[in-house]
Amino acid sequence: MRFRPAPRVLGLLACLLAPAALAQEAAQESEVPLGLSLPTASMVEGWRPAIRFTHRFTEPARGHSKDLFGLDGGNYAGFGLDLGIGALPGLNAQIYRTADNKTLVLALQQRLLAGPRLRASLRVERFDEGVERTVLPGGTLGITGVAAQLPVEAPLGSVIFRLVPTWLSRTSTQDKGLLTAGAGLTWTFLEGHAILGEVYPRPARLDSARYEPGYGLGYRYATRGHRFTLLATTATGTTAHQVLGGDYAGGPRRAGDWTLGFNLVRMF
């Protein structure tokens, strides 16, 4: 004799399990808006907190192992907290501090679009370099400014194409507004495994012509609560004005001078 649950019982079970399924789906969609160094259109949902830890080595990874491919040189570490604002759906707040010029970033990011073919967010941040203001031949240290960014993403199968138009109120070498844009992609080739690439072009209105575009390439492994990204880049900064300003610390390195680094994100 087979047991056949009554329709009412099945309906009751569906009602009980639906919230759990929806919560699990939301948890899977929740993501810290961080690529390699560019922001993404992802969001941390609800009141869910997350922490981010960044690390960039400053010594180029040469073609030999005498300096352990740059790991024997200096480095810049950064630590931040991302928090979803559950009272306003699609709003995230962030505080981030990096040892690179003792820079503190306070940011808000609001989701604008969340469609299957197009996603977009608006991000506004204030950056303050905590070192004493000093004018050097390569630029000014100890600057303060604002960055406004519009991460736009277009998913196409397993690949997400990303464009990040950015306005900076000032850069290291010029005390005036500058408009630029970074670009990137994320290719998820297996569940939990992805390849990321980013390009940081030289801003067209940058006064000096000696600065070059920057590049980043990385591999990300994601678990239920962790995102670990190992990367190589020619632009060692981690904030908008460091990466996209085009002139920070003398600008991105030459195409052959890649440095290693990593990002670690913990979702709660």
URZI-V724407 format. One record per residue. N is the residue number from 1. RES is the residue in three letters. OMEGA is omega in degrees with one decimal (NA if undefined). BURIAL is # if it has 24 or more other C-alpha atoms within 12 Angstrom, else .. Layout:
# URZI-V724407
N_RES_OMEGA_BURIAL, N_RES_OMEGA_BURIAL
This chain:
# URZI-V724407
1_MET_-179.6_., 2_ARG_177.0_., 3_PHE_178.9_., 4_ARG_-178.4_., 5_PRO_179.5_., 6_ALA_178.8_., 7_PRO_179.6_., 8_ARG_178.7_., 9_VAL_178.5_., 10_LEU_178.6_., 11_GLY_179.0_., 12_LEU_178.3_., 13_LEU_178.9_., 14_ALA_179.3_., 15_CYS_-179.0_., 16_LEU_-175.4_., 17_LEU_-176.8_., 18_ALA_179.4_., 19_PRO_179.4_., 20_ALA_178.6_., 21_ALA_178.7_., 22_LEU_179.2_., 23_ALA_179.2_., 24_GLN_178.6_., 25_GLU_178.6_., 26_ALA_179.5_., 27_ALA_179.5_., 28_GLN_-179.1_., 29_GLU_-178.1_., 30_SER_-175.3_#, 31_GLU_174.8_#, 32_VAL_-176.6_#, 33_PRO_-178.2_#, 34_LEU_172.1_#, 35_GLY_170.0_#, 36_LEU_173.4_#, 37_SER_178.6_#, 38_LEU_172.8_#, 39_PRO_175.0_#, 40_THR_178.1_#, 41_ALA_179.1_#, 42_SER_-179.2_#, 43_MET_168.8_#, 44_VAL_-171.8_#, 45_GLU_175.8_#, 46_GLY_176.9_#, 47_TRP_-175.0_., 48_ARG_176.9_#, 49_PRO_174.9_#, 50_ALA_176.2_#, 51_ILE_177.4_#, 52_ARG_176.9_#, 53_PHE_179.5_#, 54_THR_-178.6_#, 55_HIS_178.7_#, 56_ARG_173.2_#, 57_PHE_-176.1_#, 58_THR_-178.6_#, 59_GLU_178.9_#, 60_PRO_177.4_#, 61_ALA_-177.2_#, 62_ARG_-178.1_., 63_GLY_176.1_., 64_HIS_-174.0_., 65_SER_-177.6_., 66_LYS_177.2_., 67_ASP_-179.3_., 68_LEU_177.2_., 69_PHE_175.5_., 70_GLY_-176.3_#, 71_LEU_177.4_., 72_ASP_-178.7_., 73_GLY_-179.9_., 74_GLY_-179.8_., 75_ASN_174.3_#, 76_TYR_177.8_#, 77_ALA_178.4_#, 78_GLY_-177.9_#, 79_PHE_-178.3_#, 80_GLY_177.5_#, 81_LEU_173.5_#, 82_ASP_-178.0_#, 83_LEU_172.2_#, 84_GLY_178.1_#, 85_ILE_-173.1_., 86_GLY_-179.1_., 87_ALA_178.2_., 88_LEU_-175.5_., 89_PRO_177.7_., 90_GLY_179.6_#, 91_LEU_176.2_#, 92_ASN_172.7_#, 93_ALA_-178.1_#, 94_GLN_168.3_#, 95_ILE_-173.5_#, 96_TYR_179.4_#, 97_ARG_177.5_#, 98_THR_179.0_#, 99_ALA_178.8_#, 100_ASP_-174.7_#, 101_ASN_178.9_#, 102_LYS_-173.4_#, 103_THR_175.9_#, 104_LEU_-179.4_#, 105_VAL_172.0_#, 106_LEU_-171.7_#, 107_ALA_169.3_#, 108_LEU_178.3_#, 109_GLN_-176.5_#, 110_GLN_176.2_#, 111_ARG_177.2_#, 112_LEU_179.7_., 113_LEU_179.1_., 114_ALA_-179.5_., 115_GLY_179.8_., 116_PRO_-178.5_., 117_ARG_-177.0_., 118_LEU_176.5_., 119_ARG_-179.1_#, 120_ALA_177.1_#, 121_SER_174.3_#, 122_LEU_-177.5_#, 123_ARG_176.6_#, 124_VAL_-178.7_#, 125_GLU_172.1_#, 126_ARG_178.8_#, 127_PHE_179.5_#, 128_ASP_174.9_#, 129_GLU_-172.0_#, 130_GLY_179.3_., 131_VAL_179.7_., 132_GLU_-178.6_., 133_ARG_-176.5_., 134_THR_178.1_., 135_VAL_179.8_., 136_LEU_178.0_., 137_PRO_-178.4_., 138_GLY_-179.8_., 139_GLY_-177.4_#, 140_THR_174.8_#, 141_LEU_177.1_#, 142_GLY_-178.4_#, 143_ILE_177.5_#, 144_THR_-179.5_#, 145_GLY_-177.9_#, 146_VAL_174.5_#, 147_ALA_174.2_#, 148_ALA_-175.3_#, 149_GLN_-179.6_#, 150_LEU_177.9_#, 151_PRO_179.1_#, 152_VAL_-176.9_#, 153_GLU_176.9_#, 154_ALA_177.8_#, 155_PRO_176.8_#, 156_LEU_-175.5_., 157_GLY_-179.1_., 158_SER_-177.7_., 159_VAL_174.4_., 160_ILE_176.4_#, 161_PHE_-171.3_#, 162_ARG_173.2_#, 163_LEU_-175.5_#, 164_VAL_172.9_#, 165_PRO_-172.1_#, 166_THR_171.0_#, 167_TRP_178.5_#, 168_LEU_-179.2_#, 169_SER_174.6_#, 170_ARG_176.9_#, 171_THR_-176.8_#, 172_SER_-174.5_#, 173_THR_-179.7_#, 174_GLN_-177.5_#, 175_ASP_178.3_., 176_LYS_-176.8_., 177_GLY_-178.6_., 178_LEU_-180.0_#, 179_LEU_179.5_#, 180_THR_179.1_#, 181_ALA_171.8_#, 182_GLY_179.9_#, 183_ALA_179.4_#, 184_GLY_175.2_#, 185_LEU_175.4_#, 186_THR_178.8_#, 187_TRP_177.2_#, 188_THR_-174.6_., 189_PHE_172.3_., 190_LEU_178.9_., 191_GLU_-179.5_., 192_GLY_-178.3_., 193_HIS_-177.9_., 194_ALA_172.8_#, 195_ILE_-179.9_#, 196_LEU_175.4_#, 197_GLY_179.2_#, 198_GLU_177.2_#, 199_VAL_178.8_#, 200_TYR_-173.7_#, 201_PRO_175.4_#, 202_ARG_-180.0_#, 203_PRO_-175.8_#, 204_ALA_-175.5_., 205_ARG_177.8_., 206_LEU_-172.3_#, 207_ASP_-176.8_., 208_SER_-178.0_., 209_ALA_-173.4_., 210_ARG_-178.2_., 211_TYR_-175.7_#, 212_GLU_173.9_#, 213_PRO_179.1_#, 214_GLY_-177.8_#, 215_TYR_176.0_#, 216_GLY_178.4_#, 217_LEU_-176.3_#, 218_GLY_176.0_#, 219_TYR_-178.1_#, 220_ARG_172.8_#, 221_TYR_-175.3_#, 222_ALA_170.7_#, 223_THR_-178.0_., 224_ARG_-176.3_., 225_GLY_-175.3_., 226_HIS_171.7_., 227_ARG_-180.0_#, 228_PHE_-177.8_#, 229_THR_173.5_#, 230_LEU_-171.6_#, 231_LEU_170.9_#, 232_ALA_-174.4_#, 233_THR_172.5_#, 234_THR_176.9_#, 235_ALA_-169.7_#, 236_THR_-179.4_#, 237_GLY_179.4_#, 238_THR_178.9_#, 239_THR_-176.5_#, 240_ALA_-176.6_#, 241_HIS_177.5_#, 242_GLN_-173.4_#, 243_VAL_-172.4_#, 244_LEU_178.8_#, 245_GLY_177.1_#, 246_GLY_-174.8_#, 247_ASP_-176.4_#, 248_TYR_179.3_#, 249_ALA_-180.0_#, 250_GLY_178.9_#, 251_GLY_177.7_#, 252_PRO_-179.3_#, 253_ARG_175.8_#, 254_ARG_-173.3_., 255_ALA_-178.1_., 256_GLY_-176.4_., 257_ASP_179.7_#, 258_TRP_174.0_#, 259_THR_-178.5_#, 260_LEU_177.7_#, 261_GLY_175.9_#, 262_PHE_171.6_#, 263_ASN_174.8_#, 264_LEU_-179.9_#, 265_VAL_176.6_#, 266_ARG_177.3_#, 267_MET_178.1_#, 268_PHE_NA_#
